[in-house]
Amino acid sequence: MRQIIFTLVISGIIFLATGRSGVYGNCPTDPYEPNNTPPEASLLSYSDTVSNAWICPIEDYDYYKFQVTEGEYVRVFEIFPVILRPVIYILNQNQSPIFNNIYTTDLKFFAPYSGTLYISVTKRYWNNEPFEYSFGLQKVDVTPDIISVTDVPNDQGLQVKVNWKPSYFDPQNGINQTDFYALWREVDFFTTAENLTGKFDSFENINYSRIIPDDGSIYEINGSNWTFVAQIPAISNRPFINYSFIAPTLQDNVPTTFIVSAVPLQGYSLPVLWGLTGTGISIDNLLPEFTSYSIQTHINAIQLNWQVDMQIHHDLEGFRVYRHTTQGFTPDDQTKIADLNKNSLGYLDENVSAGTGYFYIVESYDNSSNSVFTPELSVSITNIILEPGIIPNEFKLSQNYPNPFNPVTKINFDIAVKTMVEMNIYNGAGQLVKVLVNEIKTPGNYNVTFDASGLPSGVYFYSLRAGDFRDSKRFILLK
């Protein structure tokens, strides 16, 4: 727990009225009386020791002020002596009491605003003699801060373990005022307003009675996109330990950011407490698998195309192309015809002869010495079709048809100028499902077929990036 404590020691001295009558007029009035104006108060720091500033032969008050931030949790504690303790008042900027400590020696409250609060201390006397009293002021760390986000091994980069500390008001602390913890994950992919389920100005304004965890909904909060991952009950009757939850990542080897809130039980005046965010990466050294590959014949040339999910395989180094005229050949230095960088998603072989059969193998490799080989390529297996027609004058992404679909649907898009084109499929939680297009396209009208066999029913999104153009749409798989 982060805390800063200071102690005030105040001594009172009795003066006879003779020769000190002027002091009576300077004594502050009771803070509950109307139009009370306290004397100039000393600003407290967390290292000061403050001595008595007001001396009267009758019961009076000392005033001190301190700076707070709205929502900050503050304690006035260890007020001594207990039996003869003074009465503590917390006053607002207008010197009106908002909290008091008459029956306890531990006063706790959330700062109602950012600014100055006053502490009013009522002096007490015992047998007509003053006594020393003291108390401490403490800021209490109450938020459920994330401690760590660690990899879950051998799961292909799909999950991380999120660990966070309990709120100060957790049942295991003996303060049973927390109902549950809400775990949120930042969604790191392009989306438009029409794909958002809702929007909140801040995390504090979220209404948990109207949202459901893990339903694929995306909310804009403070200008960023988030999804509600899980609702974890606050657990009572156990030792003080941290909480943890196995949460889905965005994808392998990509930083994923989480945040946790402590939601209070109904009937308590506590605010929803938000902790510090935490970011982690799930790394499982995945093989640089191809998502597609194809071969096409042209006049006096053969075109090879392939795709690898670059968002997942950040450690990809490049590609090697092998060729032979005999089926079943072994890819080696003797049959290698090209060594390409990781941005190359195709190869045009113009060193061919008419009437000769050719067989190709493409290898992808990363900086961890992992490599993957395609089967021998001799026929086209592409599902991307260029439709002849008028060259469009603007970029456009159309709604898929049919929608809802099961399990195949088509997506049309227009490319206005030659540029790099990316089309990706995401599930409702923002995780990448499939890369449909990742290559340079010339101007034209295109359509791509998406086969969702093997995927569960639900809401999905497809996004198109072409140069500076960005758009995405929502579609439904209904089995």
C-alpha positions in Angstrom: 0.0 0.0 0.0 1.4 3.4 -1.0 1.0 5.8 1.9 2.4 9.0 3.3 1.9 9.8 6.9 2.6 12.9 9.0 1.9 13.5 12.7 0.9 16.8 14.3 1.9 17.4 17.9 0.1 20.4 19.4 0.6 21.7 22.9 -1.8 24.1 24.7 -0.7 26.6 27.4 -3.1 28.3 29.8 -2.7 32.1 30.1 -4.4 34.2 32.8 -7.0 36.7 31.5 -5.0 39.5 33.0 -2.9 41.2 30.4 -4.1 38.8 27.6 -7.7 39.9 27.2 -7.0 40.6 23.5 -6.5 36.9 22.9 -10.1 36.2 23.7 -11.3 38.1 20.7 -9.1 36.2 18.3 -10.4 32.8 19.3 -12.3 31.2 16.4 -15.9 30.3 16.8 -17.6 26.9 16.7 -17.5 25.6 13.1 -21.1 24.7 13.2 -22.2 28.3 13.9 -23.4 30.4 10.9 -21.0 32.8 9.1 -18.0 31.2 10.7 -14.6 32.5 9.5 -11.7 30.5 10.7 -8.3 32.1 11.2 -5.6 31.9 8.6 -4.7 28.2 8.5 -1.2 26.7 7.9 -0.8 24.5 4.8 0.2 21.0 5.9 2.9 19.1 4.0 3.6 15.4 4.6 6.8 16.1 6.6 5.8 19.1 8.8 5.3 19.0 12.5 2.9 21.8 13.4 2.8 23.4 16.8 -0.2 25.1 18.5 -1.0 28.4 16.7 -4.0 29.5 18.8 -4.0 29.8 22.6 -7.0 30.7 24.7 -7.9 30.0 28.3 -11.0 28.3 27.2 -11.8 25.5 24.7 -11.0 26.6 21.2 -9.9 25.3 17.7 -6.8 24.9 15.6 -7.2 25.0 11.8 -4.9 23.4 9.2 -5.4 23.0 5.5 -4.2 20.4 3.0 -4.5 19.8 -0.7 -6.5 16.9 -2.1 -7.5 15.5 -5.5 -11.1 14.6 -6.2 -11.7 10.9 -5.5 -8.6 10.6 -3.4 -9.1 8.4 -0.3 -7.9 10.1 2.9 -7.7 9.0 6.5 -7.3 11.0 9.7 -6.2 8.4 12.1 -4.5 7.6 15.4 -5.9 10.5 17.4 -4.3 10.5 20.8 -5.0 10.4 23.7 -8.1 8.3 23.0 -10.0 9.1 26.2 -9.3 12.8 26.1 -9.1 13.1 22.3 -10.1 16.3 20.6 -12.9 16.4 18.2 -11.8 16.5 14.5 -13.8 18.2 11.8 -13.1 18.2 8.1 -14.3 21.4 6.5 -14.8 22.3 2.8 -13.5 25.5 1.1 -16.4 27.5 2.7 -15.4 26.2 6.1 -18.6 24.2 6.4 -18.1 20.8 8.1 -18.5 17.8 5.8 -17.0 15.0 8.0 -16.4 14.7 11.7 -14.6 12.4 14.1 -16.5 12.4 17.4 -17.0 8.7 18.1 -14.0 7.1 16.4 -10.2 7.5 16.2 -10.1 6.7 12.5 -11.9 9.0 10.0 -12.0 7.9 6.4 -13.4 9.7 3.4 -13.1 10.4 -0.3 -12.1 13.9 -1.2 -15.3 15.5 -2.7 -13.4 17.8 -5.0 -9.9 18.9 -6.0 -8.6 21.7 -3.9 -8.2 22.7 -0.3 -9.7 21.0 2.7 -9.5 22.2 6.3 -8.9 20.2 9.5 -10.4 21.7 12.6 -9.1 20.4 15.9 -11.1 21.1 19.1 -8.8 21.5 22.1 -9.7 19.7 25.3 -8.6 20.3 28.9 -8.2 17.9 31.7 -8.5 19.2 35.3 -8.1 22.7 33.8 -4.8 21.8 32.3 -4.1 21.5 28.6 -2.7 18.2 27.2 -0.8 17.2 24.1 -2.7 15.5 21.3 -1.6 14.1 17.9 -3.1 12.6 14.8 -1.9 11.5 11.4 -3.1 12.2 7.9 -2.7 9.5 5.3 -3.4 8.9 1.6 -4.6 5.4 1.1 -4.0 3.4 -2.1 -7.4 1.9 -2.8 -7.4 1.1 -6.5 -7.1 -2.5 -8.0 -3.9 -1.8 -9.9 -2.6 -4.5 -12.4 0.6 -6.1 -11.1 1.6 -8.1 -14.2 0.4 -9.5 -17.5 2.3 -12.7 -18.3 2.3 -15.2 -21.1 0.3 -18.4 -20.9 2.7 -20.9 -22.5 2.0 -23.3 -25.3 -1.4 -21.8 -26.4 -0.2 -20.4 -29.7 -0.1 -16.9 -28.3 -3.8 -16.7 -27.6 -3.9 -15.9 -23.8 -2.2 -14.1 -21.0 -2.6 -14.2 -17.2 -3.6 -10.8 -15.8 -2.8 -10.3 -12.1 -4.1 -7.4 -10.0 -4.2 -6.4 -6.3 -7.5 -6.2 -4.4 -9.2 -2.9 -3.8 -8.9 -1.5 -0.3 -12.6 -2.2 0.1 -12.3 -5.9 -0.9 -14.0 -8.4 1.5 -10.6 -10.1 2.2 -9.5 -6.8 3.8 -12.5 -6.9 6.2 -14.3 -4.1 4.3 -17.0 -6.0 2.4 -18.1 -3.2 0.0 -16.8 -4.5 -3.4 -19.3 -6.6 -5.5 -17.0 -7.6 -8.4 -14.1 -6.7 -10.6 -14.5 -5.7 -14.2 -11.6 -6.6 -16.6 -11.3 -4.6 -19.8 -9.0 -5.0 -22.8 -8.0 -2.4 -25.3 -8.9 -3.3 -28.8 -6.1 -2.5 -31.3 -7.7 -2.5 -34.7 -9.4 -0.1 -37.0 -13.1 0.4 -36.4 -15.8 2.9 -37.4 -18.6 4.5 -35.4 -21.1 2.2 -36.8 -19.3 -0.8 -35.4 -19.2 0.6 -31.8 -21.8 -0.7 -29.3 -21.5 2.4 -27.1 -19.5 5.3 -26.1 -18.5 6.6 -22.6 -16.8 9.8 -21.8 -14.8 8.2 -19.0 -14.4 4.8 -17.2 -16.2 6.2 -14.2 -19.4 6.7 -16.2 -19.9 3.1 -17.3 -23.2 1.6 -16.3 -22.5 -2.1 -15.6 -26.2 -3.0 -15.3 -26.5 -2.5 -19.1 -23.4 -4.3 -20.5 -22.5 -7.9 -20.7 -18.9 -9.3 -20.5 -17.4 -11.2 -23.4 -20.2 -10.6 -25.9 -17.9 -9.1 -28.6 -19.2 -5.5 -28.0 -16.7 -2.7 -28.5 -17.0 0.6 -26.5 -15.2 3.9 -27.1 -13.9 5.2 -23.7 -11.8 8.3 -23.5 -11.1 8.1 -27.2 -9.8 4.5 -27.2 -11.7 1.3 -28.1 -12.2 -1.3 -25.3 -14.0 -4.6 -24.8 -15.5 -5.9 -21.5 -13.6 -9.2 -21.1 -14.9 -10.6 -17.8 -16.7 -10.0 -14.5 -14.9 -11.6 -11.5 -16.7 -11.7 -8.1 -14.9 -10.3 -5.1 -14.1 -13.3 -2.9 -14.5 -13.1 0.9 -13.2 -15.3 3.7 -9.7 -15.9 2.4 -6.2 -14.6 3.2 -5.0 -11.4 1.5 -3.9 -12.5 -1.9 -4.0 -11.0 -5.4 -6.6 -11.8 -8.1 -5.8 -13.3 -11.5 -7.7 -14.2 -14.7 -6.7 -15.9 -17.9 -7.7 -13.4 -20.6 -7.6 -13.6 -24.5 -5.0 -11.5 -26.3 -5.3 -9.6 -29.5 -2.9 -12.0 -31.2 0.5 -13.6 -30.7 3.5 -11.4 -30.0 1.4 -8.2 -29.9 1.2 -6.0 -26.8 -2.2 -6.2 -25.2 -3.4 -3.6 -22.6 -5.8 -4.3 -19.7 -7.4 -2.3 -17.0 -9.5 -3.4 -13.9 -12.2 -1.7 -12.0 -13.7 -2.5 -8.5 -17.5 -2.1 -8.7 -19.1 -1.5 -5.2 -22.1 -3.3 -3.8 -25.4 -1.6 -4.1 -26.2 0.6 -1.2 -22.7 1.9 -0.7 -21.6 5.4 -1.7 -18.2 4.3 -3.0 -17.3 5.3 -6.5 -16.2 2.7 -9.1 -12.4 2.5 -8.5 -10.1 2.1 -11.6 -6.6 0.8 -11.2 -3.5 1.4 -13.3 -3.3 -0.3 -16.7 -1.1 -3.2 -17.5 0.3 -4.4 -20.8 1.8 -7.8 -21.7 2.7 -10.0 -24.7 2.0 -13.7 -25.3 4.9 -15.2 -27.3 4.9 -18.8 -28.4 7.4 -18.8 -31.3 4.8 -19.7 -33.9 5.9 -21.0 -37.2 5.6 -18.5 -40.1 2.7 -20.4 -41.7 1.3 -19.4 -45.1 -2.3 -18.3 -45.1 -2.5 -18.8 -48.9 -0.4 -19.5 -52.0 -1.1 -19.7 -55.7 0.5 -20.0 -59.1 -0.7 -18.5 -62.4 0.6 -18.7 -65.9 1.1 -15.7 -68.2 2.6 -15.2 -71.6 6.3 -16.1 -71.3 6.1 -15.9 -67.5 4.8 -17.6 -64.3 3.5 -15.7 -61.4 3.6 -17.0 -57.8 1.7 -15.3 -55.0 1.5 -16.0 -51.3 0.4 -14.5 -48.0 1.6 -14.7 -44.4 -0.1 -12.9 -41.5 2.4 -10.1 -40.9 0.5 -8.9 -37.8 1.2 -12.1 -36.1 4.6 -13.0 -37.4 6.6 -9.9 -36.6 9.9 -11.9 -36.6 9.5 -12.9 -40.2 12.8 -12.6 -42.1 12.0 -13.4 -45.7 11.2 -16.0 -48.4 13.1 -18.3 -50.7 11.7 -19.6 -54.0 12.8 -23.0 -55.4 12.1 -24.4 -59.0 12.6 -27.6 -60.9 11.3 -29.3 -64.0 10.8 -32.6 -62.2 8.0 -33.3 -59.7 9.0 -34.3 -56.2 12.3 -32.3 -56.2 14.2 -31.3 -53.0 14.5 -27.6 -52.2 18.1 -26.7 -51.8 20.8 -24.2 -52.9 20.9 -25.9 -56.3 17.2 -25.4 -57.0 16.9 -21.9 -55.3 16.1 -19.2 -57.9 15.2 -16.3 -55.6 15.9 -15.0 -52.0 13.3 -12.3 -51.1 12.7 -10.0 -48.2 9.7 -10.2 -45.8 7.7 -7.6 -47.7 7.7 -9.7 -50.9 4.4 -11.5 -51.4 5.0 -12.7 -54.9 7.5 -13.6 -57.5 7.4 -13.3 -61.4 9.5 -16.0 -63.1 10.2 -14.8 -66.6 13.1 -17.3 -67.2 10.8 -20.0 -68.6 10.3 -21.8 -71.9 7.1 -22.6 -73.8 6.1 -26.3 -73.5 8.1 -27.0 -70.4 6.5 -27.9 -67.1 7.8 -26.2 -63.9 7.3 -27.0 -60.2 7.8 -24.5 -57.4 8.2 -24.5 -53.7 8.2 -21.3 -51.5 9.8 -21.2 -48.1 9.1 -18.7 -45.4 11.6 -18.3 -42.5 12.0 -16.1 -39.4 14.8 -14.9 -37.1 14.3 -17.8 -34.8 15.4 -20.3 -37.5 11.8 -21.5 -38.0 10.8 -22.2 -41.6 7.7 -23.4 -43.5 7.5 -24.8 -47.0 4.5 -24.7 -49.3 3.6 -27.9 -51.3 4.8 -28.0 -54.8 2.8 -25.4 -56.8 1.6 -26.2 -60.3 -2.0 -25.0 -60.5 -3.8 -21.8 -59.3 -5.6 -22.0 -56.0 -6.4 -18.3 -55.6 -9.9 -17.2 -54.6 -9.3 -13.5 -55.7 -10.9 -12.6 -59.0 -10.5 -9.4 -60.9 -13.7 -8.4 -62.6 -13.4 -6.5 -65.9 -15.2 -3.2 -66.1 -14.8 0.5 -65.8 -11.9 1.6 -63.6 -13.4 3.2 -60.4 -12.6 6.8 -59.5 -12.8 6.2 -55.8 -12.1 3.5 -53.2 -15.1 1.6 -51.8 -15.9 -1.3 -49.5 -19.3 -2.8 -50.0 -21.5 -4.8 -47.6 -21.0 -8.5 -48.0 -23.6 -10.7 -49.6 -25.4 -12.7 -48.2 -25.5 -11.3 -44.7 -26.2 -13.2 -42.4 -24.3 -16.0 -44.1 -23.4 -19.7 -43.6 -20.6 -20.4 -44.2 -19.6 -18.6 -47.4 -20.0 -14.9 -48.3 -18.6 -12.5 -50.9 -17.2 -9.1 -50.3 -16.8 -6.5 -53.2 -14.4 -3.6 -53.1 -13.1 -1.0 -55.6 -9.5 0.2 -56.0 -9.0 3.6 -57.6 -5.2 3.6 -57.9 -2.4 1.1 -57.7 -1.6 0.6 -54.1 -1.0 -1.9 -51.3 -4.3 -3.5 -50.2 -5.1 -5.3 -46.9 -8.3 -7.0 -46.0 -8.6 -8.7 -42.6 -11.4 -10.6 -40.7 -11.8 -10.0 -37.0 -14.1 -11.7 -34.5 -16.3 -9.8 -32.1 -13.5 -9.6 -29.4 -11.2 -7.9 -31.9 -9.0 -10.9 -32.5 -7.6 -11.4 -36.0 -9.3 -14.4 -37.7 -8.1 -14.4 -41.3 -6.1 -12.3 -43.8 -8.0 -12.2 -47.1 -5.9 -9.8 -49.1 -2.3 -8.6 -48.5 -0.8 -7.5 -51.8 -0.5 -4.6 -54.3 -3.6 -4.1 -56.5 -4.1 -2.2 -59.7 -7.3 -0.1 -60.3 -10.4 -2.2 -60.7 -13.4 -3.9 -59.2 -12.6 -6.9 -57.0 -14.5 -9.5 -55.0 -13.2 -12.0 -52.4 -14.9 -15.0 -51.0 -14.7 -15.7 -47.3 -15.3 -19.2 -46.1 -16.1 -19.3 -42.3 -16.2 -23.1 -42.0 -14.9 -24.1 -38.6 -15.8 -20.8 -37.0 -18.6 -20.4 -34.5 -21.7 -18.3 -35.1 -21.4 -14.7 -34.0 -20.6 -11.1 -35.1 -17.5 -10.6 -37.1 -15.9 -7.5 -38.8 -14.0 -7.1 -42.1 -11.7 -4.1 -42.7 -10.1 -2.7 -45.8 -6.9 -0.7 -45.9 -5.8 0.7 -49.3 -3.3 3.6 -49.2 -4.9 6.3 -47.0 -8.4 4.7 -47.4 -9.8 2.9 -44.3 -13.2 1.3 -43.9 -14.7 -1.7 -42.0 -18.1 -3.4 -41.8 -19.9 -5.8 -39.6 -21.4 -9.1 -40.7 -23.0 -12.1 -39.0 -22.2 -15.8 -39.3 -25.4 -17.7 -38.5 -25.1 -21.5 -38.5 
